[in-house]
Amino acid sequence: MIMKDLLKLMKPKYIEVWGKFLPRGGISIDPYCNYGKPNTQYEDMASFRLMNHDIYPERVSNR
């Protein structure tokens, strides 16, 4: 939803939105999405970045 709002406001060629939320109750969430303008090199870049995105969040050990 945040990325869709930013797309409307900014009309970027490429955008990447990544949330980092510390765990509460033992559950962490790190949402990620990206967008590349269709039929451009940015669409290919978005696909590449999504396929190579690190899906393993950092370990939080400050408790």
N, CA, C and O atoms as CSV, one atom per row, in Angstrom:
chain,resi,resn,atom,element,x,y,z
A,1,MET,N,N,0.816,-1.184,0.000
A,1,MET,CA,C,0.000,0.000,0.000
A,1,MET,C,C,0.874,1.267,0.000
A,1,MET,O,O,0.559,2.243,-0.682
A,2,ILE,N,N,1.960,1.241,0.762
A,2,ILE,CA,C,2.867,2.391,0.798
A,2,ILE,C,C,3.495,2.606,-0.575
A,2,ILE,O,O,3.581,3.737,-1.053
A,3,MET,N,N,3.933,1.515,-1.210
A,3,MET,CA,C,4.560,1.661,-2.520
A,3,MET,C,C,3.552,2.191,-3.545
A,3,MET,O,O,3.904,3.028,-4.376
A,4,LYS,N,N,2.318,1.719,-3.497
A,4,LYS,CA,C,1.309,2.201,-4.443
A,4,LYS,C,C,1.069,3.697,-4.277
A,4,LYS,O,O,0.918,4.421,-5.261
A,5,ASP,N,N,1.036,4.158,-3.029
A,5,ASP,CA,C,0.875,5.592,-2.785
A,5,ASP,C,C,2.067,6.376,-3.332
A,5,ASP,O,O,1.892,7.430,-3.943
A,6,LEU,N,N,3.281,5.862,-3.115
A,6,LEU,CA,C,4.475,6.533,-3.629
A,6,LEU,C,C,4.502,6.539,-5.153
A,6,LEU,O,O,4.930,7.524,-5.755
A,7,LEU,N,N,4.056,5.459,-5.787
A,7,LEU,CA,C,4.000,5.417,-7.248
A,7,LEU,C,C,3.099,6.522,-7.792
A,7,LEU,O,O,3.435,7.177,-8.779
A,8,LYS,N,N,1.952,6.725,-7.145
A,8,LYS,CA,C,1.028,7.773,-7.594
A,8,LYS,C,C,1.634,9.166,-7.430
A,8,LYS,O,O,1.485,10.026,-8.298
A,9,LEU,N,N,2.320,9.377,-6.301
A,9,LEU,CA,C,2.874,10.697,-6.012
A,9,LEU,C,C,4.111,11.040,-6.831
A,9,LEU,O,O,4.259,12.167,-7.302
A,10,MET,N,N,5.004,10.054,-6.999
A,10,MET,CA,C,6.320,10.340,-7.577
A,10,MET,C,C,6.478,9.930,-9.034
A,10,MET,O,O,7.284,10.517,-9.755
A,11,LYS,N,N,5.722,8.935,-9.475
A,11,LYS,CA,C,5.842,8.388,-10.833
A,11,LYS,C,C,7.301,8.029,-11.170
A,11,LYS,O,O,7.843,8.500,-12.171
A,12,PRO,N,N,7.933,7.191,-10.325
A,12,PRO,CA,C,9.346,6.865,-10.535
A,12,PRO,C,C,9.549,5.826,-11.641
A,12,PRO,O,O,8.626,5.101,-12.012
A,13,LYS,N,N,10.772,5.775,-12.152
A,13,LYS,CA,C,11.136,4.721,-13.095
A,13,LYS,C,C,11.403,3.426,-12.340
A,13,LYS,O,O,11.111,2.334,-12.830
A,14,TYR,N,N,11.965,3.564,-11.132
A,14,TYR,CA,C,12.242,2.411,-10.280
A,14,TYR,C,C,12.035,2.820,-8.824
A,14,TYR,O,O,12.413,3.916,-8.410
A,15,ILE,N,N,11.430,1.920,-8.060
A,15,ILE,CA,C,11.255,2.171,-6.633
A,15,ILE,C,C,11.338,0.851,-5.883
A,15,ILE,O,O,10.924,-0.199,-6.374
A,16,GLU,N,N,11.883,0.938,-4.686
A,16,GLU,CA,C,12.048,-0.230,-3.826
A,16,GLU,C,C,11.637,0.188,-2.407
A,16,GLU,O,O,12.146,1.176,-1.877
A,17,VAL,N,N,10.732,-0.554,-1.805
A,17,VAL,CA,C,10.267,-0.260,-0.452
A,17,VAL,C,C,10.529,-1.482,0.411
A,17,VAL,O,O,10.116,-2.594,0.082
A,18,TRP,N,N,11.225,-1.258,1.527
A,18,TRP,CA,C,11.634,-2.362,2.385
A,18,TRP,C,C,11.394,-1.945,3.827
A,18,TRP,O,O,11.971,-0.963,4.295
A,19,GLY,N,N,10.553,-2.678,4.529
A,19,GLY,CA,C,10.270,-2.390,5.928
A,19,GLY,C,C,11.064,-3.310,6.838
A,19,GLY,O,O,11.203,-4.500,6.559
A,20,LYS,N,N,11.576,-2.766,7.913
A,20,LYS,CA,C,12.325,-3.554,8.906
A,20,LYS,C,C,11.646,-3.360,10.249
A,20,LYS,O,O,11.728,-2.284,10.840
A,21,PHE,N,N,10.983,-4.385,10.730
A,21,PHE,CA,C,10.276,-4.305,11.994
A,21,PHE,C,C,10.871,-5.288,12.977
A,21,PHE,O,O,11.027,-6.468,12.663
A,22,LEU,N,N,11.203,-4.812,14.166
A,22,LEU,CA,C,11.753,-5.676,15.196
A,22,LEU,C,C,10.672,-6.635,15.702
A,22,LEU,O,O,9.495,-6.278,15.752
A,23,PRO,N,N,11.072,-7.837,16.072
A,23,PRO,CA,C,10.092,-8.813,16.531
A,23,PRO,C,C,9.426,-8.409,17.838
A,23,PRO,O,O,10.052,-7.848,18.737
A,24,ARG,N,N,8.174,-8.705,17.908
A,24,ARG,CA,C,7.425,-8.527,19.139
A,24,ARG,C,C,6.608,-9.795,19.318
A,24,ARG,O,O,5.763,-10.124,18.486
A,25,GLY,N,N,6.860,-10.484,20.383
A,25,GLY,CA,C,6.196,-11.760,20.564
A,25,GLY,C,C,6.858,-12.859,19.751
A,25,GLY,O,O,6.261,-13.910,19.518
A,26,GLY,N,N,8.100,-12.619,19.314
A,26,GLY,CA,C,8.845,-13.637,18.588
A,26,GLY,C,C,8.594,-13.678,17.095
A,26,GLY,O,O,9.130,-14.548,16.409
A,27,ILE,N,N,7.791,-12.758,16.572
A,27,ILE,CA,C,7.489,-12.768,15.133
A,27,ILE,C,C,8.053,-11.499,14.509
A,27,ILE,O,O,7.686,-10.391,14.899
A,28,SER,N,N,8.945,-11.665,13.539
A,28,SER,CA,C,9.476,-10.493,12.833
A,28,SER,C,C,8.852,-10.427,11.452
A,28,SER,O,O,8.424,-11.442,10.903
A,29,ILE,N,N,8.803,-9.237,10.901
A,29,ILE,CA,C,8.264,-9.060,9.560
A,29,ILE,C,C,9.148,-8.047,8.832
A,29,ILE,O,O,9.423,-6.965,9.351
A,30,ASP,N,N,9.583,-8.403,7.650
A,30,ASP,CA,C,10.417,-7.543,6.813
A,30,ASP,C,C,9.819,-7.497,5.405
A,30,ASP,O,O,10.333,-8.143,4.491
A,31,PRO,N,N,8.727,-6.730,5.227
A,31,PRO,CA,C,8.095,-6.688,3.908
A,31,PRO,C,C,8.992,-5.997,2.877
A,31,PRO,O,O,9.716,-5.056,3.199
A,32,TYR,N,N,8.932,-6.478,1.640
A,32,TYR,CA,C,9.746,-5.936,0.552
A,32,TYR,C,C,8.917,-5.947,-0.719
A,32,TYR,O,O,8.230,-6.924,-1.015
A,33,CYS,N,N,8.983,-4.866,-1.462
A,33,CYS,CA,C,8.372,-4.847,-2.793
A,33,CYS,C,C,9.148,-3.843,-3.645
A,33,CYS,O,O,9.794,-2.930,-3.130
A,34,ASN,N,N,9.067,-4.034,-4.942
A,34,ASN,CA,C,9.725,-3.096,-5.848
A,34,ASN,C,C,8.920,-2.962,-7.121
A,34,ASN,O,O,8.002,-3.741,-7.376
A,35,TYR,N,N,9.274,-1.963,-7.923
A,35,TYR,CA,C,8.562,-1.679,-9.163
A,35,TYR,C,C,9.544,-1.089,-10.155
A,35,TYR,O,O,10.361,-0.235,-9.814
A,36,GLY,N,N,9.449,-1.560,-11.388
A,36,GLY,CA,C,10.210,-0.988,-12.489
A,36,GLY,C,C,9.248,-0.609,-13.599
A,36,GLY,O,O,8.343,-1.379,-13.921
A,37,LYS,N,N,9.427,0.546,-14.179
A,37,LYS,CA,C,8.531,1.018,-15.239
A,37,LYS,C,C,8.475,-0.018,-16.356
A,37,LYS,O,O,9.515,-0.437,-16.864
A,38,PRO,N,N,7.252,-0.439,-16.747
A,38,PRO,CA,C,7.110,-1.475,-17.777
A,38,PRO,C,C,7.778,-1.111,-19.105
A,38,PRO,O,O,7.814,0.049,-19.515
A,39,ASN,N,N,8.304,-2.147,-19.756
A,39,ASN,CA,C,8.933,-2.029,-21.078
A,39,ASN,C,C,10.179,-1.145,-21.071
A,39,ASN,O,O,10.499,-0.502,-22.071
A,40,THR,N,N,10.881,-1.119,-19.930
A,40,THR,CA,C,12.141,-0.383,-19.839
A,40,THR,C,C,13.167,-1.282,-19.152
A,40,THR,O,O,12.845,-2.379,-18.695
A,41,GLN,N,N,14.398,-0.801,-19.088
A,41,GLN,CA,C,15.438,-1.551,-18.381
A,41,GLN,C,C,15.132,-1.649,-16.888
A,41,GLN,O,O,15.624,-2.551,-16.209
A,42,TYR,N,N,14.321,-0.724,-16.379
A,42,TYR,CA,C,13.990,-0.716,-14.962
A,42,TYR,C,C,13.077,-1.889,-14.590
A,42,TYR,O,O,13.119,-2.373,-13.459
A,43,GLU,N,N,12.273,-2.334,-15.517
A,43,GLU,CA,C,11.439,-3.521,-15.276
A,43,GLU,C,C,12.329,-4.754,-15.100
A,43,GLU,O,O,12.086,-5.576,-14.217
A,44,ASP,N,N,13.352,-4.879,-15.935
A,44,ASP,CA,C,14.299,-5.988,-15.808
A,44,ASP,C,C,15.082,-5.889,-14.502
A,44,ASP,O,O,15.333,-6.902,-13.848
A,45,MET,N,N,15.465,-4.675,-14.123
A,45,MET,CA,C,16.207,-4.479,-12.890
A,45,MET,C,C,15.348,-4.858,-11.678
A,45,MET,O,O,15.843,-5.487,-10.743
A,46,ALA,N,N,14.078,-4.483,-11.691
A,46,ALA,CA,C,13.178,-4.824,-10.590
A,46,ALA,C,C,13.029,-6.332,-10.468
A,46,ALA,O,O,13.035,-6.868,-9.359
A,47,SER,N,N,12.899,-7.009,-11.576
A,47,SER,CA,C,12.793,-8.470,-11.558
A,47,SER,C,C,14.058,-9.107,-10.992
A,47,SER,O,O,13.988,-10.021,-10.171
A,48,PHE,N,N,15.212,-8.618,-11.436
A,48,PHE,CA,C,16.489,-9.147,-10.946
A,48,PHE,C,C,16.638,-8.915,-9.447
A,48,PHE,O,O,17.025,-9.823,-8.711
A,49,ARG,N,N,16.328,-7.684,-8.986
A,49,ARG,CA,C,16.453,-7.353,-7.562
A,49,ARG,C,C,15.514,-8.212,-6.710
A,49,ARG,O,O,15.885,-8.641,-5.617
A,50,LEU,N,N,14.307,-8.460,-7.206
A,50,LEU,CA,C,13.356,-9.284,-6.455
A,50,LEU,C,C,13.838,-10.720,-6.353
A,50,LEU,O,O,13.748,-11.331,-5.288
A,51,MET,N,N,14.348,-11.261,-7.445
A,51,MET,CA,C,14.827,-12.648,-7.438
A,51,MET,C,C,16.076,-12.834,-6.581
A,51,MET,O,O,16.331,-13.938,-6.098
A,52,ASN,N,N,16.856,-11.776,-6.387
A,52,ASN,CA,C,18.081,-11.873,-5.603
A,52,ASN,C,C,17.975,-11.196,-4.242
A,52,ASN,O,O,18.982,-10.954,-3.577
A,53,HIS,N,N,16.766,-10.899,-3.841
A,53,HIS,CA,C,16.542,-10.238,-2.551
A,53,HIS,C,C,16.857,-11.196,-1.408
A,53,HIS,O,O,16.510,-12.376,-1.456
A,54,ASP,N,N,17.515,-10.673,-0.388
A,54,ASP,CA,C,17.864,-11.475,0.788
A,54,ASP,C,C,16.609,-11.686,1.629
A,54,ASP,O,O,16.112,-10.745,2.248
A,55,ILE,N,N,16.095,-12.909,1.655
A,55,ILE,CA,C,14.857,-13.179,2.377
A,55,ILE,C,C,15.081,-13.531,3.842
A,55,ILE,O,O,14.123,-13.761,4.579
A,56,TYR,N,N,16.327,-13.576,4.262
A,56,TYR,CA,C,16.624,-13.917,5.653
A,56,TYR,C,C,16.931,-12.639,6.436
A,56,TYR,O,O,17.961,-12.004,6.208
A,57,PRO,N,N,16.034,-12.257,7.364
A,57,PRO,CA,C,16.274,-11.030,8.129
A,57,PRO,C,C,17.437,-11.178,9.094
A,57,PRO,O,O,17.855,-12.289,9.419
A,58,GLU,N,N,17.954,-10.038,9.548
A,58,GLU,CA,C,19.039,-10.053,10.507
A,58,GLU,C,C,18.559,-10.652,11.823
A,58,GLU,O,O,17.372,-10.616,12.146
A,59,ARG,N,N,19.486,-11.190,12.556
A,59,ARG,CA,C,19.171,-11.727,13.874
A,59,ARG,C,C,19.197,-10.589,14.894
A,59,ARG,O,O,20.173,-9.843,14.972
A,60,VAL,N,N,18.136,-10.460,15.666
A,60,VAL,CA,C,18.041,-9.416,16.677
A,60,VAL,C,C,18.428,-10.038,18.024
A,60,VAL,O,O,17.789,-10.981,18.492
A,61,SER,N,N,19.477,-9.499,18.633
A,61,SER,CA,C,19.945,-10.075,19.894
A,61,SER,C,C,20.184,-9.009,20.961
A,61,SER,O,O,21.125,-9.114,21.747
A,62,ASN,N,N,19.348,-8.001,20.988
A,62,ASN,CA,C,19.546,-6.927,21.953
A,62,ASN,C,C,18.583,-7.031,23.144
A,62,ASN,O,O,18.179,-6.013,23.706
A,63,ARG,N,N,18.223,-8.232,23.520
A,63,ARG,CA,C,17.266,-8.411,24.623
A,63,ARG,C,C,17.927,-8.980,25.833
A,63,ARG,O,O,17.270,-9.195,26.852
